[in-house]
Structures are given as C-alpha cells and as structure tokens.
Amino acid sequence: MRLVTMNIIRHAVAILVLPVALSGQARPAFEVASIRPSPPDRTEVAIGVRITGAQLRISQWPLKEYLAMAYRVRPQQITGPDSLSTVYDIAATIPAGVPQDTIPEMLQTLFADRFQMKAHLEKKQFPVYALEVGKEGLKIKEATLDPGAAAAPAATNVQASGGNNGITLDGGDGSSFVLANNRVEVRRMTMERFTGLATRFLDRPVVDFTGLTGRYDLTLDIAPEDYTAMMVRAAVSQGIRLPPQALQAMNLGSLNPLKAGMERAGFRLEARDAPLDLLVVESIAKAPSEN
C-alpha cells in the first residue's frame, strides 16, 4: 500500500503546481540544473514541490511524471520506453526575470539537452469522463476568498502525504484535495485542477468542459468498495504491478464512482470520446549527461 500511495501523491502534486498552459512562446531554459537518481533508501511518504525565489526542487519523481508536467498531459497520455519509470531528483535555478509559469517549457529544454530526448505531440481519441455543468445549473456556490491568502505567496510549496488511511494534497494556496474515509473532500479548487486529480483514481481521464474559472468546495461520499477500487486504479494506471486479488477490487467498484456525487452538486460526469494530446517519446538516453 505504501508504494501505491507514494506513486499516487507523486502524480497528483504535478497537477497542483503549474496548471496554466503557454503557447506560441520561445522555449526558455534553466540557468543551471542538477539531475540525479533518487536515493533508493528513502522511507518518507511525503512528497512536495518547492519553488522559492529562483530555486526549484522536486524529488522522487519518475521521468514520466516530469514529462507530464513539462508537456501538460496526464501520464496515461505518454508512450515511450520502460526507462521513463526511472526516478530522479531535480534541483534547478530559474533565470532572473523569467516567470514560474514557464517551468514546463524549461523542463522540455532540460530533457532535450540532457537526455537527448526526441518526442512529439499528436492528437488521439481517448475515452474520457466529460465534466459539464448540469442542465439545472450548479447547486454549490463559488468558494469565498480567504483574506489571509489574498496576497500572492513568496514561495510555491505544494505538499502531499498519505498512508493506509488516505491521501492529503495541499496546494499551498488555500486549495486542498483529500481522499480518505470513503470520501473526497475538495476545498477552494478550480474544476481544471479537480479533474486533473480525479483522473488519477478513475479508469479514464476526466476532462473539464464546464468553462468555470472560480474555485469551489466539494464533498463527495463514496462507497467503501469504490474507495478501494479508486486506489487500485490509480496504482494500475501508473504501471504498478499488483497481485491478482488486489486487481479484483476494481471489478467490485463502480466505473464512475464520482458521478452521483457530482450530480448532487449540479454537474454532469458522462463517458464519451474526446481528442487529447498524446506525447510520443521516440528516443531518450538511459541516463542524463553531465552539467
């Protein structure tokens, strides 16, 4: 269970850090960056991303997760060699005057330079859960702004922790996502971030078609068998090998365990097909070059 939890929170942290996409801009680069294999003997089940001033630090992430952040796709939307599961620590310096929301593009440059990676994006039809506002409108109100969080924080400090009793994600900006005790509790989160996190626990990506830009609170009660199935699906979607008895838990839960709760909040969550980006990694070195 510890391995499952660590993989889930690694993947979820990426959703909370940099949700805004850029287009039509030259690809920037870090001033300097260190890439090292993660020590194999770490035992903590708390993972975070810290950006303080010009310093970025991320630890214990597989290459696939870095690429998911870099290209703003879900791990399920990446194909490539088995080496994408190798776990690395990255410490990097952001050039003066370069905004934090260009970190994905800087990661793209880093992997092209240090791993000699060649990759391309293409469109592919994926089975998804489409999140839309229901015909009768929302039954929840936009979350009020916390006066203490009005000013922009000096640092981005996204933290995630978990264990057998559940998973907690702190967005560092007043937002949070908790999966525990057969319940999903969301606080001050946009629907874009929520769908990115929910994707980790379902059998297909969740795509935000609501058009909502505000932040919302949600409490979704789920059946015990759905809770277990969601945890197992999150592990399987990331390539974790589980024993047959654990895999059987997916057959006991609902395919769309959040559907009823989202409908009570005034949303629709329906299965359909939609075109999404697929990142195809054509080639990548097994180890990075030196600085």
Buried (B, 14 or more C-beta within 10 A) or exposed (E): EEEBBBBBBBBBBBBBBBBEEBEEEEEBBBEEBBBEEBEEEEEEBEBBBBBEEBEBBBBBBBBBBBBBBBBBBBBBBBBBEEBBBBBBBBBBBBEEEBEBEBBBBBBBBBBBBBBEBEBEEEEEEBEBBBBBBBEEEBEEEEBEEEEEEEEEEEEBBBBBBBBEEBBBBBBBBBBBBBBBEBBBBBBBBBBBBBBBBBBBBBBBBBBBBBEBEEBBBBBBBBBEBBBBBBBBBBBBBBEBEBEEEBBEBBEEBBBBBBBBBBBBBBBBBEEEEBEBBBBBBEEBEEEBEEE
